[in-house]
């Protein structure tokens, strides 16, 4: 399988290595940063040079015509409107694509306009476009597998928390960490907490900003054959009872002031099952850990917890292990619940 890498940041060090370890043929790599252009990808991955030089993203169209890959791995941005121009270049060169773009995992509920554009684009050019990553299993097939052991279900509730100290200043700022309460209300909550009517308008206009776990609700509902009748999102500040120092912010957050953001997405279904996901990004206290927790209320009640999941490695491994399924799938924007459950691939 011939693979190209689009985006040569932190995640690509893993995704490119995982492709090579599975005997995939890495034939191209692209980035927007001029300082990376001309470097062998080994400078990102580590190890001996392999003869693949990073090219500027502006050369993508020309390069694809030369190297003719089967599929691209995209590790760049989080919203489908942002990656659509890349998908267009890839599709018109008849290259399939997987992206760890969070929204692409299941974008039909958050941006149906661009989702249809992606679907039409892929079908017109005979390629498949899919979102994958950590959520494909940890927020996806592990949840539906647990649900399969239930006699009846009332609610499916997922909670994912992560330490903003691990993700840098930009991510901390996006979560409002370090703002005072008034600033948080103005800069974060007013943007995220909109009325149902305004949410509907923003979605129709392709301008809605979904939380990281919003796509998971739609994916899980689709996988279980549920029909969503209403979906809502609300955000709130996280706080801590004592002063908390942040290495990322280089400041102390006073007790009771925002340490980050909790985003809660609730989906109601025709079948009476409610799906709730909570995404919590905050500056951790010294005794906290990253946690992925899911609770199913019904007959019987069930729970599973992952402590300190290796989200970077798992994200990239899931995307790479998905490659054969995507190449084999029918053309279109095909979300991964329409494919077989993800499995380990020793070879591509």
LINWO-V458842 format. One line per field, one symbol per residue. psi: psi as a letter, one per 40 degrees, with the letter a starting at -180 (. if undefined). Layout:
# LINWO-V458842
psi=???
This chain:
# LINWO-V458842
psi=hhiihhhfaddddddddddddefihheiiiiehdedheiiededdiaiieehihiideeddddddddgidiihhgcieidddeddddddddeefhiiiiehddedgedddgdddddddddddddefihhihaadedddecdddddddeeidihdihhhhhiihedeeiddddddeeheiiddddddddddddgiidddddddddefeigiideddddddddddefihhdhhihiiiiiiieiihhhddefihhiheiheahhhhhhhiideehhhhhhhhhihiideiihhhhhhhhahiiihihhhfigddddddddddeedddddeiiiaghieeeiiiiihhdh.
